[in-house]
Amino acid sequence: MLNVEYTGLILVDVQGNLARKVHESETTIKNIKNLLRGCQILDVPVVWLEQNPEGLGGTIEELSVHMKDNNEPIPKFYFNAMAEEAVENRIKALNKQNWIICGIEAHICVYQTVMGLLQRNYTVEVVADAISSRKKENIDIALSKFERAGVGITNVEMCLYELMRTSQRKEFKEILSLIK
């Protein structure tokens, strides 16, 4: 089970025009924003990634506005973010065993980054309602491959409640307001 002590969030490549071209983009962006805000409320660290930002543009404003106080995005060129030394160093420095993954595209950078984390013996949960691709079929294929690889599949609400564990947490009402 996820817990705040041993868990981090990786935000993968929600950038430029592509962010608006993925399947159910507005719902996906809203879900990612709620997941991101929930993790910040619960003090879960966030690793913020951007694929070739000069070519694709930066993270969309709806998300980047919430990130400015945390850290800067890590630019990357490999689809598997774990192949980037800066990303691997950041992941190691945070010293978390469990990683929650959200972003785009599910079948490319999200998939390859998840596989890279698994190869390094991390536990990974993909947030199914906070990932997307241009085509729904690509999302379905990615989710199927994740399951076959032993990756946990969750959704934003389940993930945040799992991290909270109890309604007695001081952050409960603030998290509840994101979900309702």
VMD Tcl script that builds the backbone (N, CA, C; Angstrom):
set m [mol new atoms 540]
animate dup $m
set s [atomselect $m all]
$s set {name element resname resid chain x y z} {
  {N N MET 1 A 0.831 -1.193 0.000}
  {CA C MET 1 A 0.000 0.000 0.000}
  {C C MET 1 A 0.870 1.249 0.000}
  {N N LEU 2 A 0.400 2.263 -0.695}
  {CA C LEU 2 A 1.125 3.524 -0.724}
  {C C LEU 2 A 1.096 4.180 0.647}
  {N N ASN 3 A 2.149 4.898 0.974}
  {CA C ASN 3 A 2.175 5.697 2.193}
  {C C ASN 3 A 3.027 6.927 1.945}
  {N N VAL 4 A 2.770 7.994 2.689}
  {CA C VAL 4 A 3.455 9.262 2.436}
  {C C VAL 4 A 4.948 9.196 2.744}
  {N N GLU 5 A 5.349 8.323 3.648}
  {CA C GLU 5 A 6.757 8.268 4.041}
  {C C GLU 5 A 7.657 7.720 2.941}
  {N N TYR 6 A 7.160 6.794 2.152}
  {CA C TYR 6 A 7.999 6.089 1.181}
  {C C TYR 6 A 7.589 6.299 -0.271}
  {N N THR 7 A 6.767 7.329 -0.533}
  {CA C THR 7 A 6.194 7.501 -1.863}
  {C C THR 7 A 6.515 8.871 -2.446}
  {N N GLY 8 A 6.780 8.887 -3.755}
  {CA C GLY 8 A 6.949 10.117 -4.515}
  {C C GLY 8 A 6.082 10.067 -5.761}
  {N N LEU 9 A 5.896 11.219 -6.376}
  {CA C LEU 9 A 5.101 11.351 -7.601}
  {C C LEU 9 A 6.014 11.791 -8.738}
  {N N ILE 10 A 5.854 11.177 -9.892}
  {CA C ILE 10 A 6.560 11.615 -11.094}
  {C C ILE 10 A 5.532 12.132 -12.097}
  {N N LEU 11 A 5.704 13.391 -12.488}
  {CA C LEU 11 A 4.854 14.049 -13.481}
  {C C LEU 11 A 5.592 14.008 -14.817}
  {N N VAL 12 A 5.045 13.271 -15.778}
  {CA C VAL 12 A 5.725 13.007 -17.048}
  {C C VAL 12 A 5.143 13.848 -18.190}
  {N N ASP 13 A 5.878 14.841 -18.634}
  {CA C ASP 13 A 5.733 15.464 -19.963}
  {C C ASP 13 A 4.352 16.001 -20.333}
  {N N VAL 14 A 3.696 16.722 -19.461}
  {CA C VAL 14 A 2.389 17.300 -19.813}
  {C C VAL 14 A 2.668 18.693 -20.382}
  {N N GLN 15 A 3.013 18.714 -21.661}
  {CA C GLN 15 A 3.621 19.885 -22.281}
  {C C GLN 15 A 2.932 20.343 -23.553}
  {N N GLY 16 A 3.066 21.635 -23.795}
  {CA C GLY 16 A 2.734 22.247 -25.067}
  {C C GLY 16 A 1.420 21.809 -25.668}
  {N N ASN 17 A 1.377 21.826 -26.988}
  {CA C ASN 17 A 0.154 21.477 -27.720}
  {C C ASN 17 A -0.248 20.025 -27.536}
  {N N LEU 18 A 0.723 19.150 -27.330}
  {CA C LEU 18 A 0.405 17.724 -27.183}
  {C C LEU 18 A -0.534 17.483 -26.002}
  {N N ALA 19 A -0.377 18.260 -24.940}
  {CA C ALA 19 A -1.231 18.082 -23.760}
  {C C ALA 19 A -2.708 18.257 -24.101}
  {N N ARG 20 A -3.008 19.052 -25.113}
  {CA C ARG 20 A -4.402 19.310 -25.518}
  {C C ARG 20 A -4.884 18.324 -26.582}
  {N N LYS 21 A -3.965 17.509 -27.103}
  {CA C LYS 21 A -4.323 16.592 -28.190}
  {C C LYS 21 A -4.522 15.158 -27.726}
  {N N VAL 22 A -4.297 14.898 -26.460}
  {CA C VAL 22 A -4.460 13.528 -25.975}
  {C C VAL 22 A -5.937 13.227 -25.719}
  {N N HIS 23 A -6.248 11.952 -25.654}
  {CA C HIS 23 A -7.608 11.478 -25.401}
  {C C HIS 23 A -8.127 12.064 -24.083}
  {N N GLU 24 A -9.328 12.647 -24.130}
  {CA C GLU 24 A -9.968 13.247 -22.950}
  {C C GLU 24 A -9.006 14.175 -22.211}
  {N N SER 25 A -8.414 15.099 -22.962}
  {CA C SER 25 A -7.361 15.958 -22.413}
  {C C SER 25 A -7.809 16.783 -21.211}
  {N N GLU 26 A -8.967 17.392 -21.276}
  {CA C GLU 26 A -9.388 18.260 -20.164}
  {C C GLU 26 A -9.585 17.465 -18.873}
  {N N THR 27 A -10.191 16.298 -18.981}
  {CA C THR 27 A -10.376 15.445 -17.802}
  {C C THR 27 A -9.032 14.970 -17.273}
  {N N THR 28 A -8.154 14.571 -18.170}
  {CA C THR 28 A -6.831 14.101 -17.755}
  {C C THR 28 A -6.064 15.210 -17.050}
  {N N ILE 29 A -6.078 16.413 -17.612}
  {CA C ILE 29 A -5.365 17.545 -17.006}
  {C C ILE 29 A -5.945 17.865 -15.636}
  {N N LYS 30 A -7.269 17.865 -15.531}
  {CA C LYS 30 A -7.914 18.119 -14.228}
  {C C LYS 30 A -7.490 17.061 -13.210}
  {N N ASN 31 A -7.482 15.806 -13.616}
  {CA C ASN 31 A -7.090 14.729 -12.702}
  {C C ASN 31 A -5.629 14.847 -12.287}
  {N N ILE 32 A -4.763 15.179 -13.233}
  {CA C ILE 32 A -3.347 15.354 -12.895}
  {C C ILE 32 A -3.190 16.512 -11.918}
  {N N LYS 33 A -3.901 17.604 -12.170}
  {CA C LYS 33 A -3.823 18.763 -11.268}
  {C C LYS 33 A -4.269 18.384 -9.861}
  {N N ASN 34 A -5.357 17.646 -9.735}
  {CA C ASN 34 A -5.832 17.234 -8.412}
  {C C ASN 34 A -4.853 16.283 -7.732}
  {N N LEU 35 A -4.270 15.377 -8.497}
  {CA C LEU 35 A -3.265 14.471 -7.939}
  {C C LEU 35 A -2.046 15.253 -7.472}
  {N N LEU 36 A -1.590 16.159 -8.296}
  {CA C LEU 36 A -0.435 16.987 -7.961}
  {C C LEU 36 A -0.692 17.807 -6.705}
  {N N ARG 37 A -1.830 18.474 -6.656}
  {CA C ARG 37 A -2.166 19.289 -5.482}
  {C C ARG 37 A -2.316 18.418 -4.237}
  {N N GLY 38 A -2.947 17.262 -4.381}
  {CA C GLY 38 A -3.092 16.355 -3.246}
  {C C GLY 38 A -1.751 15.894 -2.713}
  {N N CYS 39 A -0.859 15.534 -3.608}
  {CA C CYS 39 A 0.477 15.098 -3.175}
  {C C CYS 39 A 1.220 16.238 -2.492}
  {N N GLN 40 A 1.068 17.453 -3.001}
  {CA C GLN 40 A 1.720 18.593 -2.357}
  {C C GLN 40 A 1.150 18.834 -0.958}
  {N N ILE 41 A -0.151 18.733 -0.813}
  {CA C ILE 41 A -0.789 18.900 0.503}
  {C C ILE 41 A -0.252 17.869 1.486}
  {N N LEU 42 A -0.031 16.654 1.006}
  {CA C LEU 42 A 0.442 15.556 1.855}
  {C C LEU 42 A 1.971 15.492 1.953}
  {N N ASP 43 A 2.649 16.476 1.393}
  {CA C ASP 43 A 4.122 16.539 1.404}
  {C C ASP 43 A 4.779 15.350 0.721}
  {N N VAL 44 A 4.146 14.855 -0.317}
  {CA C VAL 44 A 4.744 13.813 -1.157}
  {C C VAL 44 A 5.591 14.543 -2.201}
  {N N PRO 45 A 6.875 14.230 -2.307}
  {CA C PRO 45 A 7.725 14.952 -3.264}
  {C C PRO 45 A 7.337 14.660 -4.709}
  {N N VAL 46 A 7.548 15.666 -5.551}
  {CA C VAL 46 A 7.192 15.567 -6.964}
  {C C VAL 46 A 8.448 15.729 -7.818}
  {N N VAL 47 A 8.639 14.798 -8.736}
  {CA C VAL 47 A 9.684 14.917 -9.750}
  {C C VAL 47 A 8.978 15.330 -11.037}
  {N N TRP 48 A 9.383 16.473 -11.565}
  {CA C TRP 48 A 8.699 17.128 -12.674}
  {C C TRP 48 A 9.560 16.990 -13.925}
  {N N LEU 49 A 9.037 16.306 -14.944}
  {CA C LEU 49 A 9.809 16.008 -16.150}
  {C C LEU 49 A 9.246 16.716 -17.378}
  {N N GLU 50 A 10.151 17.096 -18.274}
  {CA C GLU 50 A 9.763 17.668 -19.558}
  {C C GLU 50 A 10.607 17.043 -20.662}
  {N N GLN 51 A 9.938 16.476 -21.654}
  {CA C GLN 51 A 10.600 15.876 -22.818}
  {C C GLN 51 A 10.960 16.981 -23.813}
  {N N ASN 52 A 12.250 17.123 -24.114}
  {CA C ASN 52 A 12.726 18.080 -25.120}
  {C C ASN 52 A 11.936 19.391 -25.061}
  {N N PRO 53 A 12.014 20.134 -23.945}
  {CA C PRO 53 A 11.167 21.311 -23.766}
  {C C PRO 53 A 11.347 22.395 -24.828}
  {N N GLU 54 A 12.531 22.506 -25.403}
  {CA C GLU 54 A 12.721 23.515 -26.456}
  {C C GLU 54 A 11.920 23.156 -27.703}
  {N N GLY 55 A 11.771 21.881 -27.965}
  {CA C GLY 55 A 11.017 21.442 -29.136}
  {C C GLY 55 A 9.526 21.329 -28.895}
  {N N LEU 56 A 9.143 20.827 -27.720}
  {CA C LEU 56 A 7.729 20.560 -27.434}
  {C C LEU 56 A 7.049 21.654 -26.622}
  {N N GLY 57 A 7.826 22.558 -26.049}
  {CA C GLY 57 A 7.263 23.567 -25.160}
  {C C GLY 57 A 7.302 23.082 -23.728}
  {N N GLY 58 A 7.022 23.995 -22.815}
  {CA C GLY 58 A 7.061 23.668 -21.393}
  {C C GLY 58 A 5.773 23.034 -20.911}
  {N N THR 59 A 5.779 22.677 -19.648}
  {CA C THR 59 A 4.591 22.127 -18.987}
  {C C THR 59 A 3.461 23.146 -19.066}
  {N N ILE 60 A 2.255 22.678 -19.309}
  {CA C ILE 60 A 1.109 23.584 -19.433}
  {C C ILE 60 A 0.911 24.366 -18.138}
  {N N GLU 61 A 0.402 25.581 -18.292}
  {CA C GLU 61 A 0.293 26.506 -17.167}
  {C C GLU 61 A -0.581 25.974 -16.033}
  {N N GLU 62 A -1.641 25.248 -16.360}
  {CA C GLU 62 A -2.523 24.730 -15.305}
  {C C GLU 62 A -1.764 23.883 -14.294}
  {N N LEU 63 A -0.680 23.263 -14.725}
  {CA C LEU 63 A 0.128 22.436 -13.830}
  {C C LEU 63 A 1.366 23.179 -13.353}
  {N N SER 64 A 2.043 23.871 -14.253}
  {CA C SER 64 A 3.307 24.519 -13.875}
  {C C SER 64 A 3.110 25.580 -12.806}
  {N N VAL 65 A 1.960 26.223 -12.789}
  {CA C VAL 65 A 1.690 27.240 -11.773}
  {C C VAL 65 A 1.742 26.641 -10.364}
  {N N HIS 66 A 1.421 25.370 -10.239}
  {CA C HIS 66 A 1.453 24.698 -8.936}
  {C C HIS 66 A 2.838 24.160 -8.604}
  {N N MET 67 A 3.725 24.162 -9.578}
  {CA C MET 67 A 5.044 23.566 -9.377}
  {C C MET 67 A 6.120 24.572 -9.028}
  {N N LYS 68 A 5.931 25.818 -9.294}
  {CA C LYS 68 A 6.998 26.808 -9.173}
  {C C LYS 68 A 7.613 26.858 -7.778}
  {N N ASP 69 A 6.834 26.634 -6.751}
  {CA C ASP 69 A 7.371 26.676 -5.389}
  {C C ASP 69 A 8.156 25.418 -5.043}
  {N N ASN 70 A 7.914 24.339 -5.756}
  {CA C ASN 70 A 8.538 23.056 -5.420}
  {C C ASN 70 A 9.933 22.912 -5.990}
  {N N ASN 71 A 10.039 22.951 -7.288}
  {CA C ASN 71 A 11.304 22.705 -7.955}
  {C C ASN 71 A 11.180 23.092 -9.412}
  {N N GLU 72 A 12.241 22.888 -10.142}
  {CA C GLU 72 A 12.254 23.159 -11.575}
  {C C GLU 72 A 12.071 21.842 -12.327}
  {N N PRO 73 A 11.546 21.921 -13.554}
  {CA C PRO 73 A 11.428 20.690 -14.336}
  {C C PRO 73 A 12.806 20.160 -14.712}
  {N N ILE 74 A 12.889 18.857 -14.837}
  {CA C ILE 74 A 14.113 18.231 -15.318}
  {C C ILE 74 A 13.911 17.953 -16.809}
  {N N PRO 75 A 14.702 18.606 -17.668}
  {CA C PRO 75 A 14.580 18.313 -19.092}
  {C C PRO 75 A 15.155 16.938 -19.400}
  {N N LYS 76 A 14.541 16.278 -20.380}
  {CA C LYS 76 A 15.019 14.948 -20.756}
  {C C LYS 76 A 14.845 14.751 -22.256}
  {N N PHE 77 A 15.577 13.778 -22.768}
  {CA C PHE 77 A 15.489 13.456 -24.186}
  {C C PHE 77 A 15.196 11.976 -24.402}
  {N N TYR 78 A 15.581 11.141 -23.448}
  {CA C TYR 78 A 15.228 9.721 -23.502}
  {C C TYR 78 A 13.752 9.583 -23.159}
  {N N PHE 79 A 13.075 8.656 -23.806}
  {CA C PHE 79 A 11.685 8.380 -23.457}
  {C C PHE 79 A 11.618 7.757 -22.070}
  {N N ASN 80 A 12.571 6.897 -21.741}
  {CA C ASN 80 A 12.713 6.344 -20.395}
  {C C ASN 80 A 13.481 7.360 -19.570}
  {N N ALA 81 A 12.781 8.099 -18.733}
  {CA C ALA 81 A 13.428 9.150 -17.946}
  {C C ALA 81 A 14.557 8.619 -17.076}
  {N N MET 82 A 14.483 7.351 -16.686}
  {CA C MET 82 A 15.526 6.786 -15.828}
  {C C MET 82 A 16.855 6.632 -16.564}
  {N N ALA 83 A 16.865 6.787 -17.871}
  {CA C ALA 83 A 18.113 6.771 -18.640}
  {C C ALA 83 A 18.839 8.116 -18.554}
  {N N GLU 84 A 18.174 9.114 -17.998}
  {CA C GLU 84 A 18.767 10.443 -17.815}
  {C C GLU 84 A 19.419 10.510 -16.436}
  {N N GLU 85 A 20.683 10.855 -16.405}
  {CA C GLU 85 A 21.421 10.910 -15.142}
  {C C GLU 85 A 20.774 11.870 -14.141}
  {N N ALA 86 A 20.317 13.039 -14.601}
  {CA C ALA 86 A 19.710 14.018 -13.694}
  {C C ALA 86 A 18.445 13.470 -13.043}
  {N N VAL 87 A 17.661 12.726 -13.803}
  {CA C VAL 87 A 16.428 12.139 -13.258}
  {C C VAL 87 A 16.777 11.050 -12.260}
  {N N GLU 88 A 17.653 10.148 -12.647}
  {CA C GLU 88 A 18.025 9.067 -11.736}
  {C C GLU 88 A 18.620 9.623 -10.443}
  {N N ASN 89 A 19.445 10.655 -10.537}
  {CA C ASN 89 A 20.032 11.263 -9.334}
  {C C ASN 89 A 18.962 11.879 -8.441}
  {N N ARG 90 A 17.974 12.536 -9.046}
  {CA C ARG 90 A 16.885 13.142 -8.258}
  {C C ARG 90 A 16.061 12.059 -7.556}
  {N N ILE 91 A 15.745 10.991 -8.270}
  {CA C ILE 91 A 14.981 9.878 -7.693}
  {C C ILE 91 A 15.755 9.277 -6.515}
  {N N LYS 92 A 17.025 9.024 -6.709}
  {CA C LYS 92 A 17.851 8.456 -5.633}
  {C C LYS 92 A 17.927 9.396 -4.438}
  {N N ALA 93 A 18.092 10.691 -4.687}
  {CA C ALA 93 A 18.232 11.672 -3.604}
  {C C ALA 93 A 16.977 11.748 -2.737}
  {N N LEU 94 A 15.822 11.520 -3.328}
  {CA C LEU 94 A 14.570 11.583 -2.560}
  {C C LEU 94 A 14.375 10.362 -1.678}
  {N N ASN 95 A 15.070 9.278 -1.981}
  {CA C ASN 95 A 15.065 8.081 -1.133}
  {C C ASN 95 A 13.651 7.546 -0.873}
  {N N LYS 96 A 12.876 7.410 -1.939}
  {CA C LYS 96 A 11.527 6.839 -1.859}
  {C C LYS 96 A 11.524 5.515 -2.612}
  {N N GLN 97 A 10.852 4.518 -2.065}
  {CA C GLN 97 A 10.783 3.211 -2.718}
  {C C GLN 97 A 9.593 3.102 -3.669}
  {N N ASN 98 A 8.518 3.824 -3.379}
  {CA C ASN 98 A 7.289 3.748 -4.170}
  {C C ASN 98 A 7.151 5.002 -5.022}
  {N N TRP 99 A 6.781 4.813 -6.294}
  {CA C TRP 99 A 6.585 5.953 -7.185}
  {C C TRP 99 A 5.226 5.870 -7.862}
  {N N ILE 100 A 4.491 6.973 -7.767}
  {CA C ILE 100 A 3.215 7.154 -8.444}
  {C C ILE 100 A 3.542 7.881 -9.748}
  {N N ILE 101 A 2.949 7.431 -10.851}
  {CA C ILE 101 A 3.261 8.021 -12.154}
  {C C ILE 101 A 2.000 8.568 -12.806}
  {N N CYS 102 A 2.111 9.798 -13.339}
  {CA C CYS 102 A 1.038 10.388 -14.135}
  {C C CYS 102 A 1.667 11.120 -15.315}
  {N N GLY 103 A 0.873 11.409 -16.336}
  {CA C GLY 103 A 1.377 12.195 -17.451}
  {C C GLY 103 A 1.051 11.610 -18.807}
  {N N ILE 104 A 1.826 12.070 -19.807}
  {CA C ILE 104 A 1.591 11.665 -21.192}
  {C C ILE 104 A 2.923 11.363 -21.878}
  {N N GLU 105 A 2.969 10.631 -22.898}
  {CA C GLU 105 A 1.945 9.752 -23.406}
  {C C GLU 105 A 2.109 8.398 -22.754}
  {N N ALA 106 A 0.977 7.770 -22.448}
  {CA C ALA 106 A 0.951 6.523 -21.680}
  {C C ALA 106 A 1.807 5.430 -22.297}
  {N N HIS 107 A 1.764 5.319 -23.611}
  {CA C HIS 107 A 2.431 4.207 -24.300}
  {C C HIS 107 A 3.884 4.505 -24.680}
  {N N ILE 108 A 4.355 5.716 -24.417}
  {CA C ILE 108 A 5.735 6.056 -24.784}
  {C C ILE 108 A 6.516 6.412 -23.518}
  {N N CYS 109 A 6.532 7.682 -23.153}
  {CA C CYS 109 A 7.380 8.114 -22.034}
  {C C CYS 109 A 6.906 7.585 -20.684}
  {N N VAL 110 A 5.596 7.549 -20.463}
  {CA C VAL 110 A 5.107 6.988 -19.197}
  {C C VAL 110 A 5.500 5.518 -19.123}
  {N N TYR 111 A 5.208 4.768 -20.170}
  {CA C TYR 111 A 5.514 3.333 -20.179}
  {C C TYR 111 A 7.005 3.072 -19.974}
  {N N GLN 112 A 7.838 3.721 -20.757}
  {CA C GLN 112 A 9.273 3.437 -20.672}
  {C C GLN 112 A 9.864 3.879 -19.333}
  {N N THR 113 A 9.363 4.974 -18.772}
  {CA C THR 113 A 9.840 5.414 -17.457}
  {C C THR 113 A 9.429 4.423 -16.375}
  {N N VAL 114 A 8.210 3.930 -16.449}
  {CA C VAL 114 A 7.760 2.904 -15.500}
  {C C VAL 114 A 8.657 1.675 -15.591}
  {N N MET 115 A 8.946 1.224 -16.800}
  {CA C MET 115 A 9.814 0.049 -16.966}
  {C C MET 115 A 11.217 0.329 -16.416}
  {N N GLY 116 A 11.709 1.537 -16.604}
  {CA C GLY 116 A 13.011 1.912 -16.055}
  {C C GLY 116 A 13.027 1.886 -14.540}
  {N N LEU 117 A 11.945 2.331 -13.926}
  {CA C LEU 117 A 11.831 2.274 -12.460}
  {C C LEU 117 A 11.787 0.828 -11.978}
  {N N LEU 118 A 11.005 -0.007 -12.665}
  {CA C LEU 118 A 10.919 -1.422 -12.284}
  {C C LEU 118 A 12.283 -2.102 -12.386}
  {N N GLN 119 A 13.031 -1.804 -13.430}
  {CA C GLN 119 A 14.360 -2.396 -13.600}
  {C C GLN 119 A 15.296 -2.027 -12.453}
  {N N ARG 120 A 15.013 -0.914 -11.793}
  {CA C ARG 120 A 15.830 -0.472 -10.662}
  {C C ARG 120 A 15.192 -0.863 -9.328}
  {N N ASN 121 A 14.227 -1.762 -9.384}
  {CA C ASN 121 A 13.581 -2.353 -8.199}
  {C C ASN 121 A 12.723 -1.390 -7.389}
  {N N TYR 122 A 12.171 -0.373 -8.038}
  {CA C TYR 122 A 11.200 0.481 -7.366}
  {C C TYR 122 A 9.816 -0.144 -7.523}
  {N N THR 123 A 8.922 0.168 -6.594}
  {CA C THR 123 A 7.518 -0.206 -6.702}
  {C C THR 123 A 6.807 0.950 -7.399}
  {N N VAL 124 A 5.978 0.626 -8.383}
  {CA C VAL 124 A 5.362 1.666 -9.212}
  {C C VAL 124 A 3.853 1.483 -9.268}
  {N N GLU 125 A 3.135 2.597 -9.164}
  {CA C GLU 125 A 1.684 2.637 -9.366}
  {C C GLU 125 A 1.402 3.662 -10.453}
  {N N VAL 126 A 0.690 3.256 -11.475}
  {CA C VAL 126 A 0.276 4.153 -12.547}
  {C C VAL 126 A -1.136 4.633 -12.231}
  {N N VAL 127 A -1.343 5.939 -12.308}
  {CA C VAL 127 A -2.650 6.526 -12.013}
  {C C VAL 127 A -3.437 6.579 -13.328}
  {N N ALA 128 A -4.324 5.602 -13.512}
  {CA C ALA 128 A -4.981 5.366 -14.805}
  {C C ALA 128 A -5.790 6.558 -15.304}
  {N N ASP 129 A -6.409 7.318 -14.413}
  {CA C ASP 129 A -7.191 8.470 -14.863}
  {C C ASP 129 A -6.355 9.746 -14.925}
  {N N ALA 130 A -5.039 9.610 -14.769}
  {CA C ALA 130 A -4.121 10.751 -14.861}
  {C C ALA 130 A -2.991 10.458 -15.854}
  {N N ILE 131 A -3.261 9.544 -16.793}
  {CA C ILE 131 A -2.361 9.308 -17.926}
  {C C ILE 131 A -3.200 9.367 -19.193}
  {N N SER 132 A -2.555 9.657 -20.303}
  {CA C SER 132 A -3.290 9.643 -21.563}
  {C C SER 132 A -2.309 9.536 -22.726}
  {N N SER 133 A -2.869 9.315 -23.897}
  {CA C SER 133 A -2.162 9.285 -25.178}
  {C C SER 133 A -3.105 9.881 -26.217}
  {N N ARG 134 A -2.592 10.119 -27.408}
  {CA C ARG 134 A -3.448 10.677 -28.454}
  {C C ARG 134 A -4.590 9.738 -28.812}
  {N N LYS 135 A -4.342 8.440 -28.778}
  {CA C LYS 135 A -5.376 7.457 -29.118}
  {C C LYS 135 A -5.704 6.602 -27.904}
  {N N LYS 136 A -6.994 6.366 -27.697}
  {CA C LYS 136 A -7.423 5.547 -26.563}
  {C C LYS 136 A -6.819 4.149 -26.617}
  {N N GLU 137 A -6.694 3.581 -27.812}
  {CA C GLU 137 A -6.122 2.230 -27.933}
  {C C GLU 137 A -4.718 2.167 -27.330}
  {N N ASN 138 A -3.958 3.239 -27.489}
  {CA C ASN 138 A -2.601 3.261 -26.943}
  {C C ASN 138 A -2.606 3.271 -25.414}
  {N N ILE 139 A -3.588 3.936 -24.836}
  {CA C ILE 139 A -3.738 3.926 -23.374}
  {C C ILE 139 A -4.065 2.511 -22.916}
  {N N ASP 140 A -5.018 1.883 -23.590}
  {CA C ASP 140 A -5.435 0.524 -23.229}
  {C C ASP 140 A -4.273 -0.464 -23.324}
  {N N ILE 141 A -3.496 -0.358 -24.386}
  {CA C ILE 141 A -2.346 -1.252 -24.549}
  {C C ILE 141 A -1.330 -1.014 -23.436}
  {N N ALA 142 A -1.056 0.246 -23.134}
  {CA C ALA 142 A -0.104 0.561 -22.062}
  {C C ALA 142 A -0.584 0.000 -20.726}
  {N N LEU 143 A -1.850 0.199 -20.397}
  {CA C LEU 143 A -2.382 -0.315 -19.129}
  {C C LEU 143 A -2.286 -1.834 -19.067}
  {N N SER 144 A -2.563 -2.490 -20.179}
  {CA C SER 144 A -2.449 -3.948 -20.228}
  {C C SER 144 A -1.006 -4.390 -19.987}
  {N N LYS 145 A -0.068 -3.723 -20.625}
  {CA C LYS 145 A 1.343 -4.074 -20.438}
  {C C LYS 145 A 1.797 -3.776 -19.005}
  {N N PHE 146 A 1.292 -2.676 -18.431}
  {CA C PHE 146 A 1.631 -2.373 -17.034}
  {C C PHE 146 A 1.184 -3.508 -16.126}
  {N N GLU 147 A -0.062 -3.941 -16.302}
  {CA C GLU 147 A -0.588 -5.024 -15.463}
  {C C GLU 147 A 0.233 -6.297 -15.604}
  {N N ARG 148 A 0.563 -6.653 -16.832}
  {CA C ARG 148 A 1.365 -7.865 -17.062}
  {C C ARG 148 A 2.757 -7.755 -16.438}
  {N N ALA 149 A 3.262 -6.538 -16.309}
  {CA C ALA 149 A 4.588 -6.328 -15.715}
  {C C ALA 149 A 4.528 -6.236 -14.187}
  {N N GLY 150 A 3.313 -6.318 -13.622}
  {CA C GLY 150 A 3.174 -6.265 -12.168}
  {C C GLY 150 A 3.089 -4.863 -11.591}
  {N N VAL 151 A 2.800 -3.901 -12.445}
  {CA C VAL 151 A 2.661 -2.517 -11.999}
  {C C VAL 151 A 1.273 -2.336 -11.394}
  {N N GLY 152 A 1.192 -1.630 -10.279}
  {CA C GLY 152 A -0.100 -1.323 -9.675}
  {C C GLY 152 A -0.849 -0.303 -10.517}
  {N N ILE 153 A -2.148 -0.482 -10.633}
  {CA C ILE 153 A -2.998 0.462 -11.357}
  {C C ILE 153 A -3.946 1.069 -10.333}
  {N N THR 154 A -4.013 2.389 -10.304}
  {CA C THR 154 A -4.845 3.086 -9.338}
  {C C THR 154 A -5.540 4.238 -10.050}
  {N N ASN 155 A -6.301 5.036 -9.304}
  {CA C ASN 155 A -6.859 6.278 -9.837}
  {C C ASN 155 A -6.596 7.382 -8.820}
  {N N VAL 156 A -6.886 8.610 -9.179}
  {CA C VAL 156 A -6.540 9.747 -8.322}
  {C C VAL 156 A -7.167 9.610 -6.944}
  {N N GLU 157 A -8.462 9.354 -6.889}
  {CA C GLU 157 A -9.149 9.273 -5.599}
  {C C GLU 157 A -8.584 8.145 -4.743}
  {N N MET 158 A -8.458 6.974 -5.319}
  {CA C MET 158 A -7.932 5.825 -4.580}
  {C C MET 158 A -6.522 6.112 -4.058}
  {N N CYS 159 A -5.705 6.693 -4.907}
  {CA C CYS 159 A -4.319 6.998 -4.554}
  {C C CYS 159 A -4.251 7.967 -3.369}
  {N N LEU 160 A -5.004 9.052 -3.432}
  {CA C LEU 160 A -4.948 10.047 -2.357}
  {C C LEU 160 A -5.499 9.494 -1.044}
  {N N TYR 161 A -6.567 8.720 -1.119}
  {CA C TYR 161 A -7.104 8.108 0.098}
  {C C TYR 161 A -6.130 7.083 0.672}
  {N N GLU 162 A -5.472 6.345 -0.193}
  {CA C GLU 162 A -4.484 5.368 0.264}
  {C C GLU 162 A -3.323 6.079 0.960}
  {N N LEU 163 A -2.897 7.203 0.404}
  {CA C LEU 163 A -1.819 7.968 1.032}
  {C C LEU 163 A -2.254 8.538 2.383}
  {N N MET 164 A -3.517 8.969 2.487}
  {CA C MET 164 A -4.012 9.536 3.758}
  {C C MET 164 A -4.224 8.485 4.828}
  {N N ARG 165 A -4.738 7.333 4.451}
  {CA C ARG 165 A -5.024 6.208 5.345}
  {C C ARG 165 A -6.193 6.423 6.309}
  {N N THR 166 A -6.440 7.648 6.747}
  {CA C THR 166 A -7.483 7.893 7.743}
  {C C THR 166 A -8.121 9.265 7.534}
  {N N SER 167 A -9.399 9.367 7.890}
  {CA C SER 167 A -10.091 10.655 7.819}
  {C C SER 167 A -9.685 11.569 8.968}
  {N N GLN 168 A -8.876 11.063 9.869}
  {CA C GLN 168 A -8.431 11.872 11.000}
  {C C GLN 168 A -7.193 12.719 10.686}
  {N N ARG 169 A -6.623 12.556 9.512}
  {CA C ARG 169 A -5.484 13.400 9.119}
  {C C ARG 169 A -5.939 14.845 9.011}
  {N N LYS 170 A -5.084 15.750 9.396}
  {CA C LYS 170 A -5.430 17.171 9.331}
  {C C LYS 170 A -5.697 17.642 7.899}
  {N N GLU 171 A -5.126 16.959 6.909}
  {CA C GLU 171 A -5.291 17.335 5.503}
  {C C GLU 171 A -6.559 16.761 4.865}
  {N N PHE 172 A -7.307 15.950 5.604}
  {CA C PHE 172 A -8.432 15.222 5.016}
  {C C PHE 172 A -9.419 16.135 4.284}
  {N N LYS 173 A -9.881 17.198 4.923}
  {CA C LYS 173 A -10.899 18.056 4.300}
  {C C LYS 173 A -10.360 18.761 3.063}
  {N N GLU 174 A -9.093 19.130 3.102}
  {CA C GLU 174 A -8.501 19.780 1.937}
  {C C GLU 174 A -8.404 18.805 0.757}
  {N N ILE 175 A -8.028 17.568 1.040}
  {CA C ILE 175 A -7.976 16.540 -0.005}
  {C C ILE 175 A -9.387 16.244 -0.511}
  {N N LEU 176 A -10.331 16.137 0.397}
  {CA C LEU 176 A -11.723 15.867 0.033}
  {C C LEU 176 A -12.246 16.929 -0.937}
  {N N SER 177 A -11.873 18.188 -0.713}
  {CA C SER 177 A -12.336 19.267 -1.594}
  {C C SER 177 A -11.795 19.125 -3.021}
  {N N LEU 178 A -10.672 18.466 -3.188}
  {CA C LEU 178 A -10.130 18.226 -4.529}
  {C C LEU 178 A -10.938 17.173 -5.272}
  {N N ILE 179 A -11.461 16.216 -4.530}
  {CA C ILE 179 A -12.094 15.043 -5.124}
  {C C ILE 179 A -13.582 15.257 -5.376}
  {N N LYS 180 A -14.216 15.997 -4.534}
  {CA C LYS 180 A -15.671 16.198 -4.659}
  {C C LYS 180 A -16.027 17.197 -5.730}
}
mol reanalyze $m
mol bondsrecalc $m
mol representation Tube
mol addrep $m
